[in-house]
Amino acid sequence: MFSKKKRYAFFKAQKEMEEISKETQIREFGELFVPTGEDGKTENPSRLSSEDALISAVEAY
C-alpha cells in the first residue's frame, strides 16, 4: 500500500500524463478520442485494424 505522499505523487503524475495525452490527441488528430468500450479502448470507425491496414498495404504494393 502506498503511503499518503507516494499516493499523492502517483495521482499527480497520472493526471499530468492524461492531460498530455489529451493535448497531443487534439493537436495531432484534431479531436479527442474518448474510451467507449468496456476495456477502455477507443472506438473510432475511421481507424483500421492492423489486419485491414496490412491487406490495404499489400494491395497498394
PDB file of N, H, CA, C and O in Angstrom:
ATOM      1  N   MET A   1       0.846  -1.188   0.000  1.00  0.00           N
ATOM      2  CA  MET A   1       0.000   0.000   0.000  1.00  0.00           C
ATOM      3  C   MET A   1       0.885   1.242   0.000  1.00  0.00           C
ATOM      4  O   MET A   1       1.876   1.322   0.726  1.00  0.00           O
ATOM      5  N   PHE A   2       0.504   2.205  -0.829  1.00  0.00           N
ATOM      6  H   PHE A   2      -0.301   2.141  -1.419  1.00  0.00           H
ATOM      7  CA  PHE A   2       1.264   3.438  -0.902  1.00  0.00           C
ATOM      8  C   PHE A   2       1.067   4.266   0.356  1.00  0.00           C
ATOM      9  O   PHE A   2       0.005   4.248   0.977  1.00  0.00           O
ATOM     10  N   SER A   3       2.109   4.985   0.713  1.00  0.00           N
ATOM     11  H   SER A   3       2.972   5.000   0.209  1.00  0.00           H
ATOM     12  CA  SER A   3       1.931   5.963   1.779  1.00  0.00           C
ATOM     13  C   SER A   3       1.184   7.153   1.180  1.00  0.00           C
ATOM     14  O   SER A   3       1.040   7.248  -0.039  1.00  0.00           O
ATOM     15  N   LYS A   4       0.719   8.042   2.019  1.00  0.00           N
ATOM     16  H   LYS A   4       0.837   7.965   3.009  1.00  0.00           H
ATOM     17  CA  LYS A   4      -0.052   9.186   1.519  1.00  0.00           C
ATOM     18  C   LYS A   4       0.766  10.052   0.570  1.00  0.00           C
ATOM     19  O   LYS A   4       0.236  10.535  -0.431  1.00  0.00           O
ATOM     20  N   LYS A   5       2.045  10.256   0.864  1.00  0.00           N
ATOM     21  H   LYS A   5       2.475   9.863   1.677  1.00  0.00           H
ATOM     22  CA  LYS A   5       2.884  11.092  -0.001  1.00  0.00           C
ATOM     23  C   LYS A   5       3.085  10.437  -1.363  1.00  0.00           C
ATOM     24  O   LYS A   5       2.988  11.106  -2.392  1.00  0.00           O
ATOM     25  N   LYS A   6       3.357   9.161  -1.379  1.00  0.00           N
ATOM     26  H   LYS A   6       3.435   8.618  -0.543  1.00  0.00           H
ATOM     27  CA  LYS A   6       3.572   8.468  -2.639  1.00  0.00           C
ATOM     28  C   LYS A   6       2.283   8.390  -3.442  1.00  0.00           C
ATOM     29  O   LYS A   6       2.311   8.519  -4.666  1.00  0.00           O
ATOM     30  N   ARG A   7       1.173   8.184  -2.785  1.00  0.00           N
ATOM     31  H   ARG A   7       1.151   8.079  -1.790  1.00  0.00           H
ATOM     32  CA  ARG A   7      -0.108   8.121  -3.470  1.00  0.00           C
ATOM     33  C   ARG A   7      -0.427   9.458  -4.129  1.00  0.00           C
ATOM     34  O   ARG A   7      -0.885   9.492  -5.272  1.00  0.00           O
ATOM     35  N   TYR A   8      -0.190  10.550  -3.423  1.00  0.00           N
ATOM     36  H   TYR A   8       0.182  10.522  -2.495  1.00  0.00           H
ATOM     37  CA  TYR A   8      -0.434  11.876  -3.969  1.00  0.00           C
ATOM     38  C   TYR A   8       0.445  12.112  -5.194  1.00  0.00           C
ATOM     39  O   TYR A   8      -0.033  12.613  -6.211  1.00  0.00           O
ATOM     40  N   ALA A   9       1.724  11.754  -5.103  1.00  0.00           N
ATOM     41  H   ALA A   9       2.111  11.347  -4.276  1.00  0.00           H
ATOM     42  CA  ALA A   9       2.640  11.941  -6.232  1.00  0.00           C
ATOM     43  C   ALA A   9       2.214  11.066  -7.414  1.00  0.00           C
ATOM     44  O   ALA A   9       2.295  11.499  -8.564  1.00  0.00           O
ATOM     45  N   PHE A  10       1.766   9.852  -7.141  1.00  0.00           N
ATOM     46  H   PHE A  10       1.700   9.501  -6.208  1.00  0.00           H
ATOM     47  CA  PHE A  10       1.312   8.954  -8.198  1.00  0.00           C
ATOM     48  C   PHE A  10       0.104   9.531  -8.922  1.00  0.00           C
ATOM     49  O   PHE A  10       0.085   9.568 -10.152  1.00  0.00           O
ATOM     50  N   PHE A  11      -0.905   9.983  -8.180  1.00  0.00           N
ATOM     51  H   PHE A  11      -0.890   9.953  -7.181  1.00  0.00           H
ATOM     52  CA  PHE A  11      -2.103  10.538  -8.805  1.00  0.00           C
ATOM     53  C   PHE A  11      -1.798  11.828  -9.557  1.00  0.00           C
ATOM     54  O   PHE A  11      -2.404  12.100 -10.594  1.00  0.00           O
ATOM     55  N   LYS A  12      -0.867  12.621  -9.043  1.00  0.00           N
ATOM     56  H   LYS A  12      -0.375  12.400  -8.201  1.00  0.00           H
ATOM     57  CA  LYS A  12      -0.480  13.854  -9.714  1.00  0.00           C
ATOM     58  C   LYS A  12       0.188  13.532 -11.056  1.00  0.00           C
ATOM     59  O   LYS A  12      -0.129  14.150 -12.072  1.00  0.00           O
ATOM     60  N   ALA A  13       1.105  12.569 -11.057  1.00  0.00           N
ATOM     61  H   ALA A  13       1.363  12.067 -10.232  1.00  0.00           H
ATOM     62  CA  ALA A  13       1.775  12.170 -12.297  1.00  0.00           C
ATOM     63  C   ALA A  13       0.782  11.572 -13.281  1.00  0.00           C
ATOM     64  O   ALA A  13       0.858  11.843 -14.479  1.00  0.00           O
ATOM     65  N   GLN A  14      -0.147  10.764 -12.789  1.00  0.00           N
ATOM     66  H   GLN A  14      -0.209  10.544 -11.815  1.00  0.00           H
ATOM     67  CA  GLN A  14      -1.156  10.146 -13.646  1.00  0.00           C
ATOM     68  C   GLN A  14      -2.033  11.221 -14.293  1.00  0.00           C
ATOM     69  O   GLN A  14      -2.347  11.129 -15.479  1.00  0.00           O
ATOM     70  N   LYS A  15      -2.424  12.224 -13.534  1.00  0.00           N
ATOM     71  H   LYS A  15      -2.169  12.299 -12.570  1.00  0.00           H
ATOM     72  CA  LYS A  15      -3.249  13.303 -14.063  1.00  0.00           C
ATOM     73  C   LYS A  15      -2.492  14.104 -15.124  1.00  0.00           C
ATOM     74  O   LYS A  15      -3.066  14.479 -16.146  1.00  0.00           O
ATOM     75  N   GLU A  16      -1.205  14.366 -14.884  1.00  0.00           N
ATOM     76  H   GLU A  16      -0.738  14.061 -14.054  1.00  0.00           H
ATOM     77  CA  GLU A  16      -0.391  15.092 -15.856  1.00  0.00           C
ATOM     78  C   GLU A  16      -0.260  14.294 -17.154  1.00  0.00           C
ATOM     79  O   GLU A  16      -0.318  14.874 -18.238  1.00  0.00           O
ATOM     80  N   MET A  17      -0.084  12.973 -17.061  1.00  0.00           N
ATOM     81  H   MET A  17      -0.036  12.502 -16.180  1.00  0.00           H
ATOM     82  CA  MET A  17       0.024  12.133 -18.248  1.00  0.00           C
ATOM     83  C   MET A  17      -1.275  12.148 -19.039  1.00  0.00           C
ATOM     84  O   MET A  17      -1.240  12.166 -20.270  1.00  0.00           O
ATOM     85  N   GLU A  18      -2.417  12.141 -18.368  1.00  0.00           N
ATOM     86  H   GLU A  18      -2.446  12.126 -17.369  1.00  0.00           H
ATOM     87  CA  GLU A  18      -3.711  12.195 -19.046  1.00  0.00           C
ATOM     88  C   GLU A  18      -3.875  13.526 -19.779  1.00  0.00           C
ATOM     89  O   GLU A  18      -4.376  13.555 -20.903  1.00  0.00           O
ATOM     90  N   GLU A  19      -3.461  14.623 -19.154  1.00  0.00           N
ATOM     91  H   GLU A  19      -3.054  14.600 -18.241  1.00  0.00           H
ATOM     92  CA  GLU A  19      -3.555  15.940 -19.787  1.00  0.00           C
ATOM     93  C   GLU A  19      -2.667  16.017 -21.023  1.00  0.00           C
ATOM     94  O   GLU A  19      -3.083  16.546 -22.054  1.00  0.00           O
ATOM     95  N   ILE A  20      -1.448  15.494 -20.925  1.00  0.00           N
ATOM     96  H   ILE A  20      -1.111  15.064 -20.088  1.00  0.00           H
ATOM     97  CA  ILE A  20      -0.536  15.489 -22.071  1.00  0.00           C
ATOM     98  C   ILE A  20      -1.129  14.659 -23.196  1.00  0.00           C
ATOM     99  O   ILE A  20      -1.056  15.049 -24.361  1.00  0.00           O
ATOM    100  N   SER A  21      -1.713  13.522 -22.859  1.00  0.00           N
ATOM    101  H   SER A  21      -1.772  13.205 -21.913  1.00  0.00           H
ATOM    102  CA  SER A  21      -2.330  12.662 -23.866  1.00  0.00           C
ATOM    103  C   SER A  21      -3.480  13.379 -24.568  1.00  0.00           C
ATOM    104  O   SER A  21      -3.589  13.325 -25.793  1.00  0.00           O
ATOM    105  N   LYS A  22      -4.327  14.041 -23.809  1.00  0.00           N
ATOM    106  H   LYS A  22      -4.238  14.086 -22.814  1.00  0.00           H
ATOM    107  CA  LYS A  22      -5.455  14.767 -24.390  1.00  0.00           C
ATOM    108  C   LYS A  22      -4.970  15.875 -25.317  1.00  0.00           C
ATOM    109  O   LYS A  22      -5.475  16.017 -26.431  1.00  0.00           O
ATOM    110  N   GLU A  23      -3.991  16.664 -24.866  1.00  0.00           N
ATOM    111  H   GLU A  23      -3.581  16.549 -23.961  1.00  0.00           H
ATOM    112  CA  GLU A  23      -3.466  17.754 -25.680  1.00  0.00           C
ATOM    113  C   GLU A  23      -2.842  17.234 -26.971  1.00  0.00           C
ATOM    114  O   GLU A  23      -3.019  17.828 -28.034  1.00  0.00           O
ATOM    115  N   THR A  24      -2.114  16.128 -26.877  1.00  0.00           N
ATOM    116  H   THR A  24      -1.970  15.646 -26.013  1.00  0.00           H
ATOM    117  CA  THR A  24      -1.473  15.547 -28.051  1.00  0.00           C
ATOM    118  C   THR A  24      -2.503  15.032 -29.041  1.00  0.00           C
ATOM    119  O   THR A  24      -2.358  15.231 -30.247  1.00  0.00           O
ATOM    120  N   GLN A  25      -3.545  14.372 -28.544  1.00  0.00           N
ATOM    121  H   GLN A  25      -3.663  14.210 -27.564  1.00  0.00           H
ATOM    122  CA  GLN A  25      -4.595  13.867 -29.431  1.00  0.00           C
ATOM    123  C   GLN A  25      -5.275  15.006 -30.171  1.00  0.00           C
ATOM    124  O   GLN A  25      -5.528  14.900 -31.371  1.00  0.00           O
ATOM    125  N   ILE A  26      -5.567  16.073 -29.485  1.00  0.00           N
ATOM    126  H   ILE A  26      -5.361  16.159 -28.510  1.00  0.00           H
ATOM    127  CA  ILE A  26      -6.230  17.213 -30.116  1.00  0.00           C
ATOM    128  C   ILE A  26      -5.300  17.867 -31.131  1.00  0.00           C
ATOM    129  O   ILE A  26      -5.734  18.236 -32.223  1.00  0.00           O
ATOM    130  N   ARG A  27      -4.018  18.015 -30.777  1.00  0.00           N
ATOM    131  H   ARG A  27      -3.666  17.715 -29.891  1.00  0.00           H
ATOM    132  CA  ARG A  27      -3.061  18.654 -31.680  1.00  0.00           C
ATOM    133  C   ARG A  27      -2.812  17.799 -32.923  1.00  0.00           C
ATOM    134  O   ARG A  27      -2.753  18.330 -34.032  1.00  0.00           O
ATOM    135  N   GLU A  28      -2.666  16.493 -32.755  1.00  0.00           N
ATOM    136  H   GLU A  28      -2.714  16.062 -31.854  1.00  0.00           H
ATOM    137  CA  GLU A  28      -2.311  15.626 -33.874  1.00  0.00           C
ATOM    138  C   GLU A  28      -3.511  15.204 -34.722  1.00  0.00           C
ATOM    139  O   GLU A  28      -3.406  15.127 -35.946  1.00  0.00           O
ATOM    140  N   PHE A  29      -4.651  14.931 -34.081  1.00  0.00           N
ATOM    141  H   PHE A  29      -4.736  14.994 -33.087  1.00  0.00           H
ATOM    142  CA  PHE A  29      -5.796  14.386 -34.795  1.00  0.00           C
ATOM    143  C   PHE A  29      -6.951  15.368 -34.936  1.00  0.00           C
ATOM    144  O   PHE A  29      -7.892  15.104 -35.684  1.00  0.00           O
ATOM    145  N   GLY A  30      -6.898  16.491 -34.236  1.00  0.00           N
ATOM    146  H   GLY A  30      -6.134  16.706 -33.629  1.00  0.00           H
ATOM    147  CA  GLY A  30      -7.950  17.488 -34.329  1.00  0.00           C
ATOM    148  C   GLY A  30      -9.165  17.176 -33.473  1.00  0.00           C
ATOM    149  O   GLY A  30     -10.116  17.957 -33.438  1.00  0.00           O
ATOM    150  N   GLU A  31      -9.143  16.049 -32.784  1.00  0.00           N
ATOM    151  H   GLU A  31      -8.370  15.415 -32.812  1.00  0.00           H
ATOM    152  CA  GLU A  31     -10.251  15.694 -31.904  1.00  0.00           C
ATOM    153  C   GLU A  31      -9.744  14.776 -30.795  1.00  0.00           C
ATOM    154  O   GLU A  31      -8.658  14.203 -30.880  1.00  0.00           O
ATOM    155  N   LEU A  32     -10.548  14.659 -29.776  1.00  0.00           N
ATOM    156  H   LEU A  32     -11.430  15.125 -29.707  1.00  0.00           H
ATOM    157  CA  LEU A  32     -10.195  13.833 -28.630  1.00  0.00           C
ATOM    158  C   LEU A  32     -10.890  12.487 -28.746  1.00  0.00           C
ATOM    159  O   LEU A  32     -12.110  12.427 -28.893  1.00  0.00           O
ATOM    160  N   PHE A  33     -10.119  11.405 -28.682  1.00  0.00           N
ATOM    161  H   PHE A  33      -9.128  11.454 -28.562  1.00  0.00           H
ATOM    162  CA  PHE A  33     -10.682  10.069 -28.723  1.00  0.00           C
ATOM    163  C   PHE A  33     -10.990   9.640 -27.298  1.00  0.00           C
ATOM    164  O   PHE A  33     -10.091   9.506 -26.468  1.00  0.00           O
ATOM    165  N   VAL A  34     -12.266   9.428 -27.027  1.00  0.00           N
ATOM    166  H   VAL A  34     -12.996   9.537 -27.701  1.00  0.00           H
ATOM    167  CA  VAL A  34     -12.704   9.082 -25.683  1.00  0.00           C
ATOM    168  C   VAL A  34     -12.915   7.577 -25.603  1.00  0.00           C
ATOM    169  O   VAL A  34     -13.538   6.995 -26.490  1.00  0.00           O
ATOM    170  N   PRO A  35     -12.400   6.933 -24.542  1.00  0.00           N
ATOM    171  CA  PRO A  35     -12.647   5.490 -24.408  1.00  0.00           C
ATOM    172  C   PRO A  35     -14.147   5.207 -24.319  1.00  0.00           C
ATOM    173  O   PRO A  35     -14.854   5.809 -23.511  1.00  0.00           O
ATOM    174  N   THR A  36     -14.620   4.291 -25.154  1.00  0.00           N
ATOM    175  H   THR A  36     -14.046   3.803 -25.811  1.00  0.00           H
ATOM    176  CA  THR A  36     -16.045   3.985 -25.154  1.00  0.00           C
ATOM    177  C   THR A  36     -16.322   2.525 -24.859  1.00  0.00           C
ATOM    178  O   THR A  36     -17.442   2.170 -24.492  1.00  0.00           O
ATOM    179  N   GLY A  37     -15.322   1.676 -25.013  1.00  0.00           N
ATOM    180  H   GLY A  37     -14.412   1.965 -25.311  1.00  0.00           H
ATOM    181  CA  GLY A  37     -15.519   0.255 -24.771  1.00  0.00           C
ATOM    182  C   GLY A  37     -15.390  -0.087 -23.300  1.00  0.00           C
ATOM    183  O   GLY A  37     -14.903   0.719 -22.507  1.00  0.00           O
ATOM    184  N   GLU A  38     -15.829  -1.289 -22.936  1.00  0.00           N
ATOM    185  H   GLU A  38     -16.224  -1.943 -23.580  1.00  0.00           H
ATOM    186  CA  GLU A  38     -15.728  -1.712 -21.550  1.00  0.00           C
ATOM    187  C   GLU A  38     -14.283  -1.843 -21.104  1.00  0.00           C
ATOM    188  O   GLU A  38     -13.967  -1.600 -19.939  1.00  0.00           O
ATOM    189  N   ASP A  39     -13.401  -2.224 -22.022  1.00  0.00           N
ATOM    190  H   ASP A  39     -13.658  -2.421 -22.968  1.00  0.00           H
ATOM    191  CA  ASP A  39     -11.999  -2.407 -21.671  1.00  0.00           C
ATOM    192  C   ASP A  39     -11.201  -1.110 -21.765  1.00  0.00           C
ATOM    193  O   ASP A  39      -9.985  -1.125 -21.577  1.00  0.00           O
ATOM    194  N   GLY A  40     -11.860   0.011 -22.050  1.00  0.00           N
ATOM    195  H   GLY A  40     -12.849   0.024 -22.202  1.00  0.00           H
ATOM    196  CA  GLY A  40     -11.204   1.303 -22.091  1.00  0.00           C
ATOM    197  C   GLY A  40     -10.546   1.630 -23.411  1.00  0.00           C
ATOM    198  O   GLY A  40      -9.893   2.666 -23.528  1.00  0.00           O
ATOM    199  N   LYS A  41     -10.696   0.779 -24.408  1.00  0.00           N
ATOM    200  H   LYS A  41     -11.227  -0.064 -24.314  1.00  0.00           H
ATOM    201  CA  LYS A  41     -10.123   1.055 -25.720  1.00  0.00           C
ATOM    202  C   LYS A  41     -11.004   2.055 -26.451  1.00  0.00           C
ATOM    203  O   LYS A  41     -12.217   2.102 -26.248  1.00  0.00           O
ATOM    204  N   THR A  42     -10.381   2.844 -27.297  1.00  0.00           N
ATOM    205  H   THR A  42      -9.395   2.805 -27.462  1.00  0.00           H
ATOM    206  CA  THR A  42     -11.157   3.803 -28.073  1.00  0.00           C
ATOM    207  C   THR A  42     -11.766   3.121 -29.275  1.00  0.00           C
ATOM    208  O   THR A  42     -11.174   2.223 -29.873  1.00  0.00           O
ATOM    209  N   GLU A  43     -12.935   3.555 -29.610  1.00  0.00           N
ATOM    210  H   GLU A  43     -13.416   4.285 -29.125  1.00  0.00           H
ATOM    211  CA  GLU A  43     -13.607   3.048 -30.791  1.00  0.00           C
ATOM    212  C   GLU A  43     -13.740   4.195 -31.769  1.00  0.00           C
ATOM    213  O   GLU A  43     -14.454   5.164 -31.509  1.00  0.00           O
ATOM    214  N   ASN A  44     -13.057   4.089 -32.886  1.00  0.00           N
ATOM    215  H   ASN A  44     -12.477   3.302 -33.097  1.00  0.00           H
ATOM    216  CA  ASN A  44     -13.098   5.125 -33.895  1.00  0.00           C
ATOM    217  C   ASN A  44     -13.252   4.439 -35.246  1.00  0.00           C
ATOM    218  O   ASN A  44     -12.343   3.737 -35.688  1.00  0.00           O
ATOM    219  N   PRO A  45     -14.382   4.632 -35.902  1.00  0.00           N
ATOM    220  CA  PRO A  45     -14.616   3.929 -37.154  1.00  0.00           C
ATOM    221  C   PRO A  45     -13.640   4.298 -38.267  1.00  0.00           C
ATOM    222  O   PRO A  45     -13.480   3.526 -39.212  1.00  0.00           O
ATOM    223  N   SER A  46     -12.989   5.447 -38.183  1.00  0.00           N
ATOM    224  H   SER A  46     -13.120   6.074 -37.415  1.00  0.00           H
ATOM    225  CA  SER A  46     -12.063   5.837 -39.236  1.00  0.00           C
ATOM    226  C   SER A  46     -10.702   5.156 -39.087  1.00  0.00           C
ATOM    227  O   SER A  46      -9.867   5.263 -39.985  1.00  0.00           O
ATOM    228  N   ARG A  47     -10.462   4.470 -37.993  1.00  0.00           N
ATOM    229  H   ARG A  47     -11.140   4.383 -37.263  1.00  0.00           H
ATOM    230  CA  ARG A  47      -9.198   3.768 -37.790  1.00  0.00           C
ATOM    231  C   ARG A  47      -9.328   2.338 -38.284  1.00  0.00           C
ATOM    232  O   ARG A  47     -10.351   1.687 -38.071  1.00  0.00           O
ATOM    233  N   LEU A  48      -8.289   1.855 -38.944  1.00  0.00           N
ATOM    234  H   LEU A  48      -7.458   2.384 -39.118  1.00  0.00           H
ATOM    235  CA  LEU A  48      -8.278   0.495 -39.464  1.00  0.00           C
ATOM    236  C   LEU A  48      -7.658  -0.453 -38.451  1.00  0.00           C
ATOM    237  O   LEU A  48      -6.804  -0.066 -37.654  1.00  0.00           O
ATOM    238  N   SER A  49      -8.102  -1.695 -38.497  1.00  0.00           N
ATOM    239  H   SER A  49      -8.796  -2.009 -39.144  1.00  0.00           H
ATOM    240  CA  SER A  49      -7.427  -2.698 -37.689  1.00  0.00           C
ATOM    241  C   SER A  49      -6.074  -2.972 -38.329  1.00  0.00           C
ATOM    242  O   SER A  49      -5.863  -2.630 -39.492  1.00  0.00           O
ATOM    243  N   SER A  50      -5.164  -3.576 -37.597  1.00  0.00           N
ATOM    244  H   SER A  50      -5.336  -3.854 -36.652  1.00  0.00           H
ATOM    245  CA  SER A  50      -3.842  -3.852 -38.159  1.00  0.00           C
ATOM    246  C   SER A  50      -3.937  -4.819 -39.335  1.00  0.00           C
ATOM    247  O   SER A  50      -3.169  -4.711 -40.292  1.00  0.00           O
ATOM    248  N   GLU A  51      -4.867  -5.754 -39.268  1.00  0.00           N
ATOM    249  H   GLU A  51      -5.490  -5.842 -38.491  1.00  0.00           H
ATOM    250  CA  GLU A  51      -5.043  -6.710 -40.365  1.00  0.00           C
ATOM    251  C   GLU A  51      -5.521  -5.996 -41.633  1.00  0.00           C
ATOM    252  O   GLU A  51      -5.008  -6.243 -42.725  1.00  0.00           O
ATOM    253  N   ASP A  52      -6.505  -5.114 -41.478  1.00  0.00           N
ATOM    254  H   ASP A  52      -6.922  -4.913 -40.592  1.00  0.00           H
ATOM    255  CA  ASP A  52      -7.017  -4.373 -42.637  1.00  0.00           C
ATOM    256  C   ASP A  52      -5.950  -3.446 -43.218  1.00  0.00           C
ATOM    257  O   ASP A  52      -5.869  -3.278 -44.435  1.00  0.00           O
ATOM    258  N   ALA A  53      -5.127  -2.840 -42.346  1.00  0.00           N
ATOM    259  H   ALA A  53      -5.193  -2.976 -41.357  1.00  0.00           H
ATOM    260  CA  ALA A  53      -4.060  -1.972 -42.830  1.00  0.00           C
ATOM    261  C   ALA A  53      -3.038  -2.776 -43.614  1.00  0.00           C
ATOM    262  O   ALA A  53      -2.546  -2.316 -44.644  1.00  0.00           O
ATOM    263  N   LEU A  54      -2.712  -3.977 -43.138  1.00  0.00           N
ATOM    264  H   LEU A  54      -3.112  -4.350 -42.301  1.00  0.00           H
ATOM    265  CA  LEU A  54      -1.759  -4.820 -43.860  1.00  0.00           C
ATOM    266  C   LEU A  54      -2.299  -5.238 -45.224  1.00  0.00           C
ATOM    267  O   LEU A  54      -1.577  -5.196 -46.220  1.00  0.00           O
ATOM    268  N   ILE A  55      -3.558  -5.637 -45.271  1.00  0.00           N
ATOM    269  H   ILE A  55      -4.145  -5.671 -44.463  1.00  0.00           H
ATOM    270  CA  ILE A  55      -4.178  -6.025 -46.546  1.00  0.00           C
ATOM    271  C   ILE A  55      -4.186  -4.861 -47.514  1.00  0.00           C
ATOM    272  O   ILE A  55      -3.898  -5.033 -48.698  1.00  0.00           O
ATOM    273  N   SER A  56      -4.515  -3.671 -47.018  1.00  0.00           N
ATOM    274  H   SER A  56      -4.748  -3.532 -46.056  1.00  0.00           H
ATOM    275  CA  SER A  56      -4.543  -2.487 -47.858  1.00  0.00           C
ATOM    276  C   SER A  56      -3.147  -2.168 -48.383  1.00  0.00           C
ATOM    277  O   SER A  56      -2.992  -1.808 -49.550  1.00  0.00           O
ATOM    278  N   ALA A  57      -2.128  -2.299 -47.528  1.00  0.00           N
ATOM    279  H   ALA A  57      -2.254  -2.592 -46.581  1.00  0.00           H
ATOM    280  CA  ALA A  57      -0.758  -2.009 -47.948  1.00  0.00           C
ATOM    281  C   ALA A  57      -0.283  -3.009 -48.997  1.00  0.00           C
ATOM    282  O   ALA A  57       0.386  -2.626 -49.956  1.00  0.00           O
ATOM    283  N   VAL A  58      -0.622  -4.287 -48.826  1.00  0.00           N
ATOM    284  H   VAL A  58      -1.166  -4.598 -48.046  1.00  0.00           H
ATOM    285  CA  VAL A  58      -0.221  -5.305 -49.793  1.00  0.00           C
ATOM    286  C   VAL A  58      -0.904  -5.050 -51.126  1.00  0.00           C
ATOM    287  O   VAL A  58      -0.267  -5.161 -52.173  1.00  0.00           O
ATOM    288  N   GLU A  59      -2.180  -4.712 -51.110  1.00  0.00           N
ATOM    289  H   GLU A  59      -2.698  -4.622 -50.259  1.00  0.00           H
ATOM    290  CA  GLU A  59      -2.902  -4.423 -52.344  1.00  0.00           C
ATOM    291  C   GLU A  59      -2.327  -3.202 -53.043  1.00  0.00           C
ATOM    292  O   GLU A  59      -2.222  -3.178 -54.269  1.00  0.00           O
ATOM    293  N   ALA A  60      -1.955  -2.188 -52.270  1.00  0.00           N
ATOM    294  H   ALA A  60      -2.040  -2.207 -51.274  1.00  0.00           H
ATOM    295  CA  ALA A  60      -1.394  -0.978 -52.852  1.00  0.00           C
ATOM    296  C   ALA A  60      -0.016  -1.236 -53.446  1.00  0.00           C
ATOM    297  O   ALA A  60       0.378  -0.590 -54.417  1.00  0.00           O
ATOM    298  N   TYR A  61       0.709  -2.173 -52.867  1.00  0.00           N
ATOM    299  H   TYR A  61       0.389  -2.698 -52.078  1.00  0.00           H
ATOM    300  CA  TYR A  61       2.043  -2.503 -53.371  1.00  0.00           C
ATOM    301  C   TYR A  61       1.946  -3.191 -54.705  1.00  0.00           C
ATOM    302  O   TYR A  61       2.968  -3.548 -55.292  1.00  0.00           O
TER     303      TYR A  61
END
